[in-house]
Amino acid sequence: MRFELIEPVTIQEAISSLVKYAGKAKVVAGGTDLLVQMRQKAVTPEYVVDVTNIPGLDYIKYDKKEGLKIGALTTISSIENSKELLKKYSIISKAAGHLGSPAIRNLGTVGGNLCNASPSAEMAPALIGLSARARIIGPDGERLVLLEDFFTGPGKTVLKNGELLAEIQLPVPSPNTKGIYFRHAIRRSHDLAIVNVAIIIDFEPRKKICKDIKIVLGAVAPTPMRARNAEGVLRGKKMEDGLIQESADLASTEAKPITDVRATAWYRKEMVKVFTRQALNEIKGQSA
């Protein structure tokens, strides 16, 4: 397959190339997704814009007032091993540790993982659960988009022609926030997930009440999704066994999976129920 490689050294150069070759160009960061798709001829770009030489997009920064900022070119292994994340956003580190093999984590970037927009993207559920926002830069300037609104379908995002994902931003979590991430693959641990579940709960500590909750499901709908009905069962209430089961049942009902070579739709829905119940019970135990 023949294509022209473009290697911009600034964001503006990358944007200009994407605008110039609209519909003919693809962006590559780590290359762990795009190069596989190109070998399989699933995509056949005439131009490949390699953004890895753009400085200033590989970082993990935390501020106790502004929260966390992760540059789009930050590798998955950097996220997995960041001491700052392990202390304050451990669910993100755990999700990163499940993505592919060590070699893939060393090459793959958080921006690439999100922009590939796979329904089973490892990084998406935990980040959505923590109210992450995507900072997007394009020919018309910058804009911020809630990550839960970033995905529009399998392989599709809100990115317009010429736009790049530059940064992921997360607010400072409440000191009473608990979170957990589960994923399930049929064979090896680095296979694509057939179900992943991230749950984030902000507790009122004295009364053990669930003040706020996000239940985020992956690989069971065209995009990573929040199970809002399941959340509503527990929001503002104590996490009693009956409510936990009801929430898990509703999460399974809200999931809209497909049957493919990795699992049936029925199996995915059942695993959503199992994982949601298990995760909620573990978080309940953490808050005791």
Residue, then its C-alpha position, 0 to 999 in steps of 0.5 A: m500500500r502506497f501513501e505519503l508520510i507527513e511529519p509535522v513538528t507543530i500542532q498548526e502544521a498538523i492541522s494545516s495538513l489535515v485541512k489540505y488533505a481532507g478525507k484523504a489523510k489519517v493521523v498516527a500517534g503510536g500506530t498500534d491501531l492505524l497500522v493494523q487497519m492499514r495492513q488489513k486494508a480496512v482503511t487506505p489513506e493517501y496521506v498519513v500525518d505522524v504527530t509523534n514529533i510534535p513537542g509538548l503533548d506528552y505529559i501528566k500534570y496534576d494541580k490540587k485546584e485544577g485537577l489532572k491534565i494528560g497530553a494526547l501523546t502520553t503513552i499508555s505505559s506512562i499512565e499505567n506507571s505514573k505515581e501521581l495517578l496511582k495515588k489520586y486516579s488509580i482507576i485510570s492506571k488500572a485500566a491502562g494496565h489492561l490495554g494490550s501487551p507491554a510492547i503495545r502499551n509502550l507505543g500506544t498513546v491515550g489520544g490514539n486509543l480514544c480517537n480510534a473510538s473502538p467500543s471496547a477502548e480500555m481507557a474510555p470507561a474510567l475517564i468518562g466515569l471521572s468526568a473527563r473532558a477532551r481539549i480539541i484544537g482545530p482550524d477554528g481554535e480550541r473547544l472542550v467536549l465531555l468525553e462521554d460525548f466525544f464518541t459518535g459510533p464505532g471508529k467515529t468521534v466528534l472531531k471535525n476536519g482538521e481537528l486534533l485531540a490535544e489533551i484530556q482534563l479531569p477535575v479533582p476527585s472528592p476525597n470520598t470518591k471510590g472507583i473500580y474497573f473490571r474487564h473481561a476477555i475470553r482468552r489472553s489478558h491482552d485480547l480485546a475486551i468483550v465487556n468492560v465496566a467502570i464505576i465511580i461513586d462519591f459517598e457522603p461518608r457519615k451516612k454511607i449515602c451514594k451522593d453521585i455515581k457513574i456506571v460506564l460500560g464498554a464493548v456493549a454498545p456502539t460507543p462507551m456508554r453510561a448506564r443512567n437508569a442503573e445509576g439512578v437506582l443508587r443515587g442519593k441512597k445507601m448501597e443496600d443489597g436489593l438496590i445493588q442487584e436492581s442496579a446490576d439488572l438495569a445496567s444489563t438491560e441498558a446495554k445494547p451489545i452485538t453478537d460477534v466472533r468474541a461473544t454473543a449479545w446474551y453473554r455480554k449482557e449477562m457479564v454486564k450484570v455480573f460485573t456491575r454487581q461485583a463492582l458495586n459490592e466491592i466499592k460498598g466494602q471499600s466505603a465501610 
